[in-house]
Amino acid sequence: MTKNKGLGQGVGVLFSSENEDELYFECNVENIVANKHQPRRYFDEGDLQELADSIKEHGVLQPLVVRRADAEEGRFELIAGERRFRATKLLGLATVPVIVRDVEDENTLLELALIENIQRTDLNPIEEAEAYQSLISKFQYTQEQASTKLGKSRSSISNILRLLNLPEFVKQDLIKGTLSEGHARPLLRIADDKSAIKDIRDEVVNKKLSVRQTELLVRRFLNKPSTSVSQKREQKSQIPSSYCSSLVNQLSNKLSSKVTILQNGSRGKIEIEYYSLDDLERVIGLVVND
């Protein structure tokens, strides 16, 4: 059975300088395949172009880290350096400097992809959350185990995983940087109300509101009685329709006029129709003298 490698060992594989001279060489770009556990999904084209321009002027200053994928075909799988790899392909370079590391188990490969991105280039919040979720589900880690392996507190991992409960349009905002993680966190308090989230999100984006202002918007929404609750209270306080009809019939018969009861929750008004001044005096007489 392959021994499960912890994060500390993975970091050693990624950053160790032992025997680098024997493992360092210029590799054909076409012989390198992407890391299947790469947590980064969104690559800003502007940032990649800036990196490509830098590589064009100064070269690839830091080698890519790879592992052997197919010894017979001479193919390698990328461990670290996805942005540099993409930038070199953008330039059309034929070769790129690499260092080969001996990484066999999938656990360490995924962990190394996380390390390289989180510690060097920063994933956006959704990519980071999805990477943690992948680590937890694929290798059946608890959040406590994941926090130990990644060197992060369990609460920070738990908090960022909660972002996956947000609607897709908010996730896209986080991926593109339209909203910050600080803006998104208050929205988790109303995660079950997508309509409210959409309204608040639109106001935050259109008015360029701060995190503090976003928190206030959410707080105001939570403090405002919901429409459904108000409607239930109103319906509960209204006179039942059958009883209301009975009262209308009694008044109409008593006054010999058309009577309407208009309800508004526990309040309302009674309308009595009259057809002439004489009829008005008759109705008033009945009401006053009765």
N, C-alpha and C positions, 0 to 999 in steps of 0.2 A: 504494500500500500504506500502511495506517495505521501510523504509527510507534509502536513499543512504548514506553509511558511507564513510567519507573521509579518507585520508591516516593517518592523525593524530590519529583518533580513531583506525585505524588498528594497528598502532604502539603500542598504549596502550594495545590492546588485546594481541599482540605478546610478549611484554616485561614487562607487569604489574606483580607485585608480590603479588597483593591482593588475599587473600584466596588460595594461592598456596598449603598449607598443605591439604586442602580439595580436591583438584583436582589432586594431584600428586599420581601416583601409578606405579607399574610394570605391563606393558601390554604385553600380548602374541603377539609376532611379527606377527603371522599368522592372527591376528585380525586387523592389520593396512593395509590400502590400500593407494596407492600413491596419491598425490595431482594431480588432473586432469589438473590443471592450471600450473603445474611445468614447468617453462620456460627452465630449464637446460635439454639439450638433450644429451650432450656428457660428459661422466664421465671417466676421465683418470684412467685406471686400476692400474697404479703404485701409484697414489695418494690415491686411495681407499685402496690399500693394506697397505700403510703406516698408514692410519687412522685405519684400522683394527688391525694392530700390536700394535698401541698405545692403542686402546680400550682393547685389550687382556691383556695388561700389567696394565693399569690404570683404566679400566672400562669406561662406558659412563659418562663423567663428566658433560655434559649438557643435560638435558632431551629433548626429542622430543616434539614438540608442535602439538597437534592434536585437532580435533573436532569430535563430535559424528556424525557418518554416518548412523548407524542403531542401535537404542536403543535396539530393541528386540534381535538382533543377537550379540549385544555387540561389534560391529565393529566401527572403528574410521578411519577418513581420516586425512592424514598427512598435517599439515600446514607448519611446518618448521623443517628442519633436515634431508633432503633427503640423504645427504652423510653419516651421522651417521647411518641412517636406512639401507642403502645399505651395509655399513661396518659390521653392526651387523649380517645381513643375510649372508654375506660372511664368518663370523666366525661360523655361525650356532647357534647363541644364541637363546634361547627360548623366553626370555623376554627382554624388554627394558624400561627404565624409561620414563614416559610421563607426560605431563601436559595438561589437557583438557581445552580448551577455548571455550567460547560461541560465535561461529561465524556462522551466518546463511546465510547472503546474499553472492552471488557468487562474487560480486564486491570486497568485503573485502578479500575474500579468495585468489583471484588472486593478489591483491595488496600485501598481506602478503607474498605470494610466491616470488614476485618480491623483496620485502624488504630483505627477508632472504638471497636471493642469491646475490643481488647487494651489500648489506652492509657487508655480512660476507664471502662469498666464491667467489664472482666475476664470473659473466657469461662471456663466450667468446663474442666478439663483435656481432656475428650473433645471438646468443641466446638472447642477450640483445635487439637487434633490433627487433627480432621476438616477444619478450615479450612486448615491447612497442607497436608494431603493433597490437598484440592481445588485449591489453588494449584499444587501440584507436578504433579498429573496433568492438570489442564485446560490448563495453559500449558506443560507439558513442561519444567518447571524442574528443575534438580538441587537437592539440599539446600543446596549452597553458594550457588547463585543465590538461592534463597528466603531464606537467612539474610542475604544482602546487602540484598535488597529490604525485609526486615522489621526490619532492625537488630538481629537476634538472632544468637547464635553458632550455628554448624552443629551442634555437639554438643547444644545445648539443644533444637533442632528435632528432631534425630534421637532424643533421649531421649523427648520427648513423643509422637512418632509411634509409638514402641514400645508405648504404652499401648493402641493399637488392636488389639494382639495378645492382650489380656486377654479372658476370657469376658464374655459380654453382661451377666451379673448384676453383675460388678465394674464394668463401664462405667456401669451404671445407678447404682451406689453413688457413683461419682465425679460423675455428673451431678447427683445429689440432695444431694451433700455428706455422705453417710453415711461414706464413706472419703475421706481426703485423698490428694493425689498422692503424698505421702511414704509413706503406707501401701501404696499400690498398687505402687510401684516394686519393693519386695522380691519381690512376687508374680510379677514378670516372670521371675525366676530359675527358677520352676517352672511356666512358662506351658503346658507340655505335659501337665501333670497337673491336670485340672480338678477332680477329686475332692479332691485335697490343697488346692487353692486354696479350694474351698468350705469345707472343714473349718477352715482357718486364718482365712478371712474371717469365718466365724460366730463363732469364738472372739474375734477382734479386736473385732467389733461388740458382741457380748454382754457382754464384759468391759471394753469401752471402753479397749483397750490403746493404748499410745503407739506411735509409729513405731519407736522403738528396740526395744520388746517384740515388734513384728511382725517386725522383722529377725531377732531371736533365734529366733522360732518357725520361720521359714523356714530358718535355719541349722541348727537341730536336725533338721528334716525332711531336709535335704540330707545331713547327717552320719549319718543312720540308714540302714542297709542296706535297700534296697527289698524288698518281699515277693517280687517276681518273681525278684530276684537270689538271695535266700535259698533260694527253692524250687528254683532251678536248681542251686545248690550242693548242696542236700540230695539232689536226685534223682541228681546225678552221683556222690555218695559212697555211695549205696545199692547193695546187692548186686542184680544183675539178677534179675528174677523167675524166669527159667528155671533159673538156677544155684541160687537159693534153694529152689526146689521139689526140685531134685536132692539138696540137703543134707538137707532134711526127710525125703525118702524113705530116704536112707542111715541117718539116726539112728533113724527109726521102725523100720526092719528090724533094726537092730542091737539096739535096746532092747525091741522087741516092744511098744511103747507109742505112743500118739499124741504127736507132737512138733510144736510151733509155733515158728517164728522170727518175732519181732516187731522190725521195723526202725525206727530213729529217726535218719536220716542215716547217719553212719558208725558209730553205736552201736546197741545193741539188746539183746534178751534171748531166751533159749531156754526155752520152757515144755514140761515133760514131765508127762504125766498118769499118775497111778497110781490103782488102784481098791480097794486095801486096804493095811493095814500090811505084810502079807507081800509084796505087790507092790512097795511102796516099798522094802523091804529088798532085793528082787531087783534093782530098777533101780539102787540105790546100789551094790550089789555089782558090777554090770556096769561102772558108771562108774569106781569106785575101783580094781577089780582088773584092769581091762583094760590 
